[in-house]
């Protein structure tokens, strides 16, 4: 990631551009399943039968082979039950998991970063709860009707299930997924009038939700860690009714090898709070955001962590540490940090987000596409992911001399999402971070954005108070 003449390892951008063997064939098999789900599996037609047969062929020889072959046979006959839909969903996720793994191998080759040897425990089996079985029944009805057959009556069947799932913390992951999925479907009803169907997206949501109905699927066995946390940057996700901040960092355990970790916080929000106002919703729930904005490390003691590197943040296990420049961390510590394994259900190419450090690149802007050139090899930069809730801008990225980013795979290629950049202004190096306002804005633009967001939140609270008094 750092040029070799500066003591680091050069990222092999050429490897990111090379095709991955077998990837296209796997994606074709997944597309066949998605086409079958679009038309529905109540009375499959010839094209759907071919797509399901291709799925069975793709997993032949794997532990799923017999179950999927049986599920395909039942589905072709229009007699598939919930257990058969589970097998189809598992096969689809397994195929995308193989794509994820192949791409991560390529990322490891390109970055020279070691992959952790340990594996994430598979959740234990048990008896499915009635609420989960109700969710599975609704998902099975969706598969039978297909995306072209959805209507408001079918989609609204999820409402009582979601309402019952939400109060249960153990089932909230499934509830949130079903809530968003049902809202997406409701906005597209009736399916028979759709000119374009988001096949991959709805196929992903359906298959993931099906597997989340398995007993123990949402369990995340955790251990604890003690050491120093060095933040790299913040990835902010914003939706009309929710927001999430995910801090990517390097963790230095006491007397051990550094490895990559994440810490996330989510919060519901009204659609009128956007930009810098989002930090006001997230800030009280994650003290780490303050450390990010102040450029400091954090000292952790017995902090819970999952097997795939997600810190289950508890403020009582953390305290602010010494100043820690993310760019120093990226130059010195990141190249030696290993990556922990990914949980089976999370192995999906869309979830790839690997911290990388780029320096000594040149930039080229063609239309709306920005490209960094590394040793003559182009890497597309995803400036659309730069949030408005910080001082980082696409223009600053285009003139950067160094960049901390997340390597992602989207639309058939690797892209870099900028988290922070260094620029030269008046012969001085200036750093701009997407999460600079996470713990509180200090520059004029940030203070102005915070004030506007505070005013909007005040108005909303006053209106809510009036409604409650009535």
VMD Tcl script that draws the C-alpha trace (Angstrom):
set ca {
  {0.00 0.00 0.00}
  {2.94 2.32 0.73}
  {5.47 2.66 -2.11}
  {8.41 0.27 -1.72}
  {10.93 3.11 -1.58}
  {9.22 4.28 1.64}
  {9.56 0.93 3.35}
  {6.12 -0.46 2.58}
  {4.53 -2.93 0.19}
  {3.06 -1.80 -3.10}
  {-0.56 -2.75 -3.71}
  {-0.73 -4.89 -6.84}
  {-3.49 -3.01 -8.63}
  {-2.93 -5.19 -11.70}
  {-4.18 -8.22 -9.74}
  {-7.40 -6.37 -8.94}
  {-8.09 -5.98 -12.65}
  {-7.37 -9.61 -13.59}
  {-10.43 -11.90 -14.00}
  {-11.17 -14.42 -11.26}
  {-11.53 -17.99 -12.53}
  {-15.06 -19.36 -12.30}
  {-16.60 -16.12 -11.01}
  {-18.73 -15.43 -14.08}
  {-20.10 -18.98 -14.12}
  {-21.15 -18.76 -10.47}
  {-22.88 -15.42 -10.99}
  {-24.77 -16.87 -13.97}
  {-26.06 -19.67 -11.72}
  {-27.17 -17.11 -9.11}
  {-28.91 -15.08 -11.83}
  {-30.84 -18.21 -12.84}
  {-32.22 -18.56 -9.32}
  {-33.12 -14.88 -9.24}
  {-35.03 -15.19 -12.52}
  {-36.91 -18.16 -11.11}
  {-37.86 -16.18 -8.00}
  {-39.06 -13.29 -10.14}
  {-41.73 -15.40 -11.87}
  {-42.60 -17.42 -8.76}
  {-42.25 -21.09 -7.92}
  {-45.91 -22.06 -7.74}
  {-46.04 -23.20 -11.37}
  {-42.47 -23.01 -12.74}
  {-42.03 -22.60 -16.49}
  {-39.23 -23.96 -18.68}
  {-36.85 -21.02 -18.08}
  {-37.30 -21.30 -14.31}
  {-36.69 -25.04 -14.41}
  {-33.44 -24.45 -16.28}
  {-32.33 -21.86 -13.71}
  {-33.05 -24.19 -10.80}
  {-31.27 -27.07 -12.53}
  {-28.20 -24.87 -12.97}
  {-28.25 -24.17 -9.23}
  {-28.26 -27.88 -8.45}
  {-25.38 -28.44 -10.87}
  {-23.38 -25.60 -9.31}
  {-23.44 -27.20 -5.83}
  {-23.09 -30.80 -7.00}
  {-20.35 -32.51 -5.02}
  {-20.79 -30.15 -2.06}
  {-22.46 -31.08 1.27}
  {-25.57 -29.28 -0.02}
  {-25.87 -31.46 -3.11}
  {-28.54 -33.94 -1.99}
  {-30.73 -31.39 -0.23}
  {-30.62 -28.95 -3.13}
  {-31.33 -31.68 -5.69}
  {-34.42 -32.68 -3.71}
  {-35.49 -29.04 -3.33}
  {-35.11 -28.41 -7.06}
  {-37.14 -31.54 -7.86}
  {-39.96 -30.41 -5.57}
  {-39.84 -26.84 -6.85}
  {-39.99 -27.96 -10.49}
  {-43.12 -29.93 -9.60}
  {-44.63 -26.90 -7.85}
  {-44.66 -28.80 -4.56}
  {-41.81 -27.11 -2.66}
  {-42.27 -26.64 1.07}
  {-40.56 -24.30 3.47}
  {-37.67 -26.71 4.05}
  {-37.07 -26.85 0.30}
  {-37.03 -23.05 0.01}
  {-34.49 -23.05 2.84}
  {-32.25 -25.37 0.81}
  {-32.53 -23.16 -2.28}
  {-31.68 -20.08 -0.23}
  {-28.72 -21.86 1.37}
  {-27.36 -22.90 -2.04}
  {-27.70 -19.38 -3.40}
  {-25.89 -17.90 -0.39}
  {-23.20 -20.58 -0.62}
  {-22.51 -19.64 -4.25}
  {-22.19 -15.95 -3.40}
  {-20.04 -16.98 -0.44}
  {-17.66 -18.71 -2.86}
  {-17.50 -15.48 -4.87}
  {-16.70 -13.56 -1.69}
  {-13.93 -16.00 -0.76}
  {-12.36 -15.92 -4.24}
  {-12.38 -12.12 -4.24}
  {-10.87 -11.98 -0.76}
  {-8.06 -14.28 -1.88}
  {-7.40 -11.83 -4.70}
  {-7.47 -8.91 -2.24}
  {-4.94 -10.73 -0.06}
  {-2.67 -11.25 -3.06}
  {-2.97 -7.61 -4.09}
  {-2.35 -6.15 -0.62}
  {0.03 -8.79 0.72}
  {-2.05 -8.90 3.89}
  {-2.34 -12.11 5.86}
  {-5.71 -13.76 6.47}
  {-6.49 -15.05 9.94}
  {-6.26 -18.82 10.31}
  {-9.15 -19.21 12.71}
  {-12.72 -19.89 11.63}
  {-15.98 -18.39 12.84}
  {-18.07 -20.93 14.83}
  {-21.25 -22.12 13.12}
  {-24.34 -21.37 15.27}
  {-25.71 -24.32 17.17}
  {-28.92 -26.02 16.19}
  {-32.10 -25.92 18.19}
  {-35.85 -25.62 17.92}
  {-37.14 -22.75 15.80}
  {-39.45 -20.36 17.62}
  {-43.00 -19.72 16.51}
  {-42.24 -16.11 15.56}
  {-39.39 -17.23 13.34}
  {-41.57 -19.92 11.76}
  {-44.17 -17.27 10.96}
  {-41.50 -15.20 9.20}
  {-40.36 -18.26 7.24}
  {-43.97 -18.96 6.18}
  {-44.33 -15.43 4.79}
  {-41.04 -15.73 2.91}
  {-42.22 -19.04 1.42}
  {-45.41 -17.36 0.23}
  {-43.28 -14.69 -1.46}
  {-41.26 -17.37 -3.27}
  {-44.41 -19.05 -4.55}
  {-45.93 -15.78 -5.80}
  {-42.66 -14.38 -7.18}
  {-41.76 -10.72 -7.49}
  {-44.12 -10.35 -10.43}
  {-46.97 -11.70 -8.31}
  {-46.65 -9.52 -5.22}
  {-49.55 -7.32 -4.15}
  {-50.36 -5.27 -1.09}
  {-52.28 -8.08 0.61}
  {-49.31 -10.44 0.35}
  {-46.73 -7.87 1.44}
  {-48.83 -6.60 4.36}
  {-48.80 -10.13 5.76}
  {-45.36 -9.34 7.13}
  {-46.58 -6.51 9.38}
  {-47.79 -8.57 12.37}
  {-44.70 -10.78 12.14}
  {-42.34 -7.80 12.17}
  {-44.24 -6.16 15.05}
  {-43.86 -9.33 17.09}
  {-40.18 -9.79 16.24}
  {-38.99 -6.24 16.98}
  {-39.39 -6.33 20.80}
  {-37.12 -9.40 20.99}
  {-33.44 -8.30 20.97}
  {-32.30 -11.74 19.76}
  {-34.61 -11.51 16.74}
  {-34.13 -7.85 15.91}
  {-31.66 -8.54 13.10}
  {-34.28 -10.61 11.28}
  {-36.97 -8.06 12.13}
  {-34.98 -5.15 10.70}
  {-34.25 -7.07 7.51}
  {-37.90 -8.06 7.03}
  {-39.04 -4.50 7.78}
  {-36.82 -3.02 5.09}
  {-37.58 -5.82 2.63}
  {-41.34 -5.48 3.09}
  {-41.13 -1.70 2.68}
  {-39.17 -2.18 -0.54}
  {-41.76 -4.61 -1.87}
  {-44.70 -2.45 -0.79}
  {-43.29 0.51 -2.71}
  {-43.18 -1.67 -5.83}
  {-46.69 -3.16 -5.73}
  {-48.24 -4.52 -7.82}
  {-45.40 -6.62 -9.14}
  {-47.20 -7.26 -12.41}
  {-46.74 -3.58 -13.32}
  {-42.99 -3.44 -12.66}
  {-40.90 -2.55 -15.69}
  {-37.66 -3.39 -13.90}
  {-37.15 -5.75 -10.98}
  {-34.07 -5.52 -8.71}
  {-33.41 -9.25 -9.05}
  {-30.09 -9.49 -7.23}
  {-31.16 -7.20 -4.38}
  {-34.46 -8.97 -3.68}
  {-32.84 -12.36 -4.13}
  {-30.20 -11.38 -1.56}
  {-32.78 -10.13 0.94}
  {-35.04 -13.15 0.52}
  {-32.30 -15.77 0.82}
  {-30.61 -14.02 3.75}
  {-33.93 -13.66 5.59}
  {-34.70 -17.36 5.02}
  {-31.43 -18.41 6.63}
  {-31.92 -16.00 9.52}
  {-34.99 -18.06 10.45}
  {-32.74 -21.01 11.31}
  {-32.22 -21.58 15.05}
  {-29.15 -19.73 16.31}
  {-28.47 -17.96 13.02}
  {-28.21 -14.56 14.67}
  {-25.94 -15.71 17.49}
  {-22.47 -14.16 17.52}
  {-20.15 -15.96 19.96}
  {-17.82 -13.39 21.52}
  {-14.54 -13.29 23.38}
  {-12.73 -10.27 24.86}
  {-9.62 -8.31 23.89}
  {-7.26 -5.94 25.67}
  {-4.92 -3.53 23.93}
  {-4.78 -0.34 21.85}
  {-7.30 0.64 19.19}
  {-6.04 2.82 16.32}
  {-8.92 4.26 14.22}
  {-8.48 4.57 10.45}
  {-11.78 6.14 9.39}
  {-15.56 6.08 9.50}
  {-17.93 4.62 6.93}
  {-21.32 6.37 7.30}
  {-24.49 4.69 6.01}
  {-27.60 6.81 5.71}
  {-31.20 5.78 5.03}
  {-34.38 7.84 5.18}
  {-35.30 6.36 8.56}
  {-32.00 5.05 9.94}
  {-28.26 5.75 10.04}
  {-25.16 3.75 10.92}
  {-21.54 4.69 11.49}
  {-18.93 1.94 11.17}
  {-15.45 2.74 12.45}
  {-12.65 0.77 10.78}
  {-9.53 0.42 12.91}
  {-6.39 -1.56 13.65}
  {-6.26 -3.28 17.03}
  {-2.92 -3.90 18.73}
  {-3.40 -6.60 21.37}
  {-1.07 -6.67 24.32}
  {1.89 -8.73 23.11}
  {0.23 -9.88 19.89}
  {-0.02 -9.25 16.15}
  {-2.28 -6.34 15.07}
  {-5.48 -7.16 13.25}
  {-8.39 -5.32 11.60}
  {-11.55 -4.61 13.58}
  {-14.79 -2.66 13.26}
  {-17.11 -0.91 15.72}
  {-20.61 0.11 14.63}
  {-23.47 2.16 15.98}
  {-26.96 2.55 14.50}
  {-29.90 4.79 15.30}
  {-33.35 5.51 13.87}
  {-33.85 8.97 12.44}
  {-36.51 11.16 10.85}
  {-35.99 11.80 7.15}
  {-35.59 15.55 7.81}
  {-32.29 15.07 9.68}
  {-29.51 14.71 7.14}
  {-25.85 15.62 6.78}
  {-24.02 16.64 9.96}
  {-27.18 16.21 12.01}
  {-26.77 12.44 11.80}
  {-23.77 12.59 14.15}
  {-26.00 14.06 16.88}
  {-28.08 10.88 16.76}
  {-25.10 8.51 16.77}
  {-22.61 10.32 19.01}
  {-24.21 9.57 22.41}
  {-24.08 5.82 21.74}
  {-20.42 5.41 20.76}
  {-17.62 7.26 22.55}
  {-15.24 6.01 19.88}
  {-16.60 8.70 17.54}
  {-15.02 11.34 19.76}
  {-11.64 9.63 19.51}
  {-11.99 9.50 15.71}
  {-12.70 13.22 15.37}
  {-9.89 14.13 17.78}
  {-7.35 11.82 16.14}
  {-6.73 9.74 19.26}
  {-6.30 6.08 20.07}
  {-8.39 4.21 22.63}
  {-7.20 1.78 25.28}
  {-9.50 -1.23 25.57}
  {-9.75 -3.62 28.49}
  {-11.75 -6.84 28.14}
  {-13.79 -5.40 25.25}
  {-16.20 -8.01 23.79}
  {-15.46 -8.94 20.18}
  {-16.95 -11.40 17.71}
  {-14.88 -13.95 15.85}
  {-14.94 -11.84 12.70}
  {-13.63 -8.66 14.30}
  {-16.74 -6.69 15.26}
  {-16.28 -4.96 18.61}
  {-19.43 -5.18 20.75}
  {-18.80 -1.72 22.12}
  {-19.10 -1.05 25.86}
  {-17.95 2.38 27.03}
  {-16.92 1.00 30.43}
  {-14.25 -1.10 28.70}
  {-12.66 1.83 26.83}
  {-10.84 5.07 27.61}
  {-9.29 7.75 25.44}
  {-5.63 7.20 24.69}
  {-2.77 9.16 23.17}
  {-2.93 11.08 19.87}
  {-2.84 8.68 16.91}
  {-2.76 10.07 13.37}
  {-4.74 7.71 11.10}
  {-2.25 8.31 8.28}
  {0.64 7.23 10.50}
  {-1.37 4.14 11.42}
  {-2.06 3.47 7.75}
  {1.61 3.83 6.79}
  {3.20 1.97 9.69}
  {0.71 -0.45 11.28}
  {-1.86 -1.30 8.59}
  {0.53 -3.25 6.30}
  {1.26 -5.70 9.12}
  {-2.36 -6.10 10.27}
  {-4.08 -9.38 9.52}
  {-7.75 -9.81 8.59}
  {-10.04 -12.00 10.68}
  {-12.31 -14.53 8.95}
  {-15.84 -13.72 7.85}
  {-18.89 -15.46 9.30}
  {-20.58 -17.88 6.84}
  {-23.78 -15.86 6.53}
  {-21.83 -12.65 5.90}
  {-19.77 -14.04 3.01}
  {-21.18 -11.90 0.22}
  {-19.27 -9.78 -2.32}
  {-21.32 -6.71 -1.39}
  {-19.96 -6.90 2.17}
  {-16.31 -6.69 1.15}
  {-14.82 -3.55 2.73}
  {-11.07 -3.90 3.23}
  {-9.04 -0.94 4.59}
  {-6.22 0.06 2.24}
  {-3.74 2.91 2.02}
  {-2.82 4.48 -1.33}
  {0.02 6.92 -1.88}
  {1.97 8.24 -4.85}
  {-1.00 7.84 -7.18}
  {-2.11 10.11 -9.99}
  {-5.77 10.95 -10.58}
  {-7.76 11.20 -13.78}
  {-11.33 12.45 -14.07}
  {-13.41 11.31 -17.04}
  {-16.95 12.57 -16.81}
  {-18.23 11.46 -13.40}
  {-15.66 8.68 -13.01}
  {-12.50 9.32 -10.97}
  {-9.60 6.91 -11.39}
  {-6.38 6.57 -9.40}
  {-3.37 5.24 -11.27}
  {-1.05 3.04 -9.18}
  {2.16 2.00 -10.95}
  {0.34 2.50 -14.24}
  {-2.70 0.43 -13.20}
  {-6.11 2.17 -12.87}
  {-8.34 1.78 -9.81}
  {-11.84 3.32 -9.89}
  {-12.63 5.61 -6.94}
  {-16.19 5.52 -5.60}
  {-16.71 9.19 -4.72}
  {-20.49 8.65 -4.58}
  {-19.95 7.04 -1.17}
  {-18.32 10.18 0.30}
  {-20.89 11.40 2.89}
  {-22.14 14.97 3.09}
  {-21.74 14.81 6.88}
  {-18.05 15.71 6.83}
  {-15.47 18.01 5.23}
  {-14.25 15.37 2.74}
  {-15.41 16.11 -0.82}
  {-15.00 14.41 -4.22}
  {-12.94 17.43 -5.32}
  {-10.51 16.91 -2.41}
  {-10.23 13.23 -3.27}
  {-9.37 14.07 -6.88}
  {-6.41 16.23 -5.81}
  {-5.18 13.96 -3.02}
  {-1.60 12.80 -2.54}
  {-2.53 9.98 -0.15}
  {-5.78 8.17 0.61}
  {-7.15 5.85 3.30}
  {-10.03 3.93 1.83}
  {-12.08 0.76 1.74}
  {-11.54 -1.66 -1.12}
  {-14.95 -2.85 -2.32}
  {-16.27 -5.00 -5.17}
  {-19.22 -3.58 -7.06}
  {-20.65 -3.94 -10.55}
  {-18.05 -6.52 -11.47}
  {-14.94 -4.59 -10.43}
  {-12.92 -3.46 -7.44}
  {-13.36 0.14 -6.33}
  {-11.90 2.29 -3.56}
  {-14.19 4.20 -1.23}
  {-12.27 7.15 0.30}
  {-12.41 7.56 4.08}
  {-9.69 10.23 4.37}
  {-7.19 11.98 2.12}
  {-4.08 14.11 2.40}
  {-3.71 17.18 0.22}
  {-1.02 19.82 -0.13}
  {-2.10 23.41 0.54}
  {0.42 26.27 0.72}
  {3.27 23.76 0.93}
  {1.65 22.09 3.95}
  {0.04 18.68 4.18}
  {-3.65 18.89 5.11}
  {-5.76 15.86 6.06}
  {-9.51 15.65 5.42}
  {-11.56 12.88 7.04}
  {-15.11 11.78 6.24}
  {-15.66 11.30 9.99}
  {-14.01 14.54 11.13}
  {-17.32 15.83 12.53}
  {-18.26 12.57 14.22}
  {-17.38 13.76 17.73}
  {-18.26 17.42 17.11}
  {-17.43 19.93 14.40}
  {-14.72 22.54 14.93}
  {-14.33 24.18 11.51}
  {-16.76 26.84 10.27}
  {-18.55 24.64 7.75}
  {-19.05 21.90 10.32}
  {-20.27 24.25 13.05}
  {-22.78 25.79 10.62}
  {-24.06 22.35 9.57}
  {-24.35 21.25 13.21}
  {-26.35 24.36 14.13}
  {-28.78 23.81 11.25}
  {-29.25 20.20 12.32}
  {-29.77 21.23 15.95}
  {-32.46 23.71 14.91}
  {-34.23 21.02 12.88}
  {-34.12 18.56 15.78}
  {-35.50 21.21 18.16}
  {-38.44 21.89 15.86}
  {-39.17 18.17 15.59}
  {-39.10 17.73 19.38}
  {-41.50 20.68 19.83}
  {-43.92 19.24 17.27}
  {-43.73 15.81 18.87}
  {-44.42 17.37 22.26}
  {-47.54 19.12 20.93}
  {-48.83 15.88 19.45}
  {-48.31 14.04 22.74}
  {-50.06 16.77 24.73}
  {-53.05 16.51 22.43}
}
mol new
graphics top color blue
foreach p $ca { graphics top sphere $p radius 0.5 }
foreach p [lrange $ca 0 end-1] q [lrange $ca 1 end] { graphics top cylinder $p $q radius 0.2 }
display resetview
